[in-house]
Amino acid sequence: MSKLTKDQIEFAKSMTIKQRHVLRALAIYPNGWFMSASERADPELYELFRHRLVQCHHICATGGLPAWGVTEFGKRIAERQAKGAY
């Protein structure tokens, strides 16, 4: 299991309420959710991708709508945030 980077930890400390809620929801429901165009284009949510806390994937092998889910890094940060860290 890879360690969290300094950048990821610093980002976790400065996350907005919106980012925290989205990460927590994805950690609770890890099967992924379909992404709307506005979510994909939201710079605030894009930071979760940039820090590798969430990832985009296609649920169907034939493509279809993109979905997003939490990464192992994101799960660890969400768990720590729930315990009051960051």
FENCORCOR-V371317 format. One record per backbone hydrogen bond with DSSP energy under -0.5 kcal/mol. CO is the residue of the C=O (numbers start at 0). NH is the residue of the N-H. E is the energy in kcal/mol with one decimal. If there is no record, write none. Layout:
{{CO	NH	E} {CO	NH	E}}
This chain:
{{4	8	-2.2} {5	9	-2.7} {6	10	-2.4} {7	11	-2.5} {8	12	-1.7} {9	13	-1.1} {10	13	-0.7} {10	14	-0.6} {11	14	-0.6} {15	19	-2.5} {16	20	-2.6} {17	21	-2.4} {18	22	-2.5} {19	23	-2.6} {20	24	-2.5} {21	25	-2.4} {22	26	-2.0} {23	27	-2.0} {24	28	-2.4} {27	29	-0.6} {28	31	-1.2} {32	67	-2.6} {35	39	-2.1} {36	40	-1.7} {37	41	-0.6} {38	41	-0.8} {40	42	-0.6} {41	45	-2.4} {42	46	-1.1} {44	47	-1.4} {44	48	-0.8} {45	48	-0.5} {45	49	-2.6} {46	50	-1.8} {47	52	-2.8} {47	53	-1.1} {48	51	-2.0} {52	70	-2.3} {54	68	-2.2} {56	58	-0.5} {56	66	-3.5} {59	62	-1.6} {61	63	-0.7} {62	59	-0.9} {64	58	-0.7} {65	34	-2.4} {66	56	-2.8} {67	32	-2.0} {68	54	-2.7} {70	74	-2.4} {71	75	-2.1} {72	76	-2.2} {73	77	-2.7} {74	78	-2.5} {75	79	-2.2} {76	80	-2.7} {77	81	-2.1} {78	82	-1.1} {79	84	-2.5} {80	83	-1.4}}
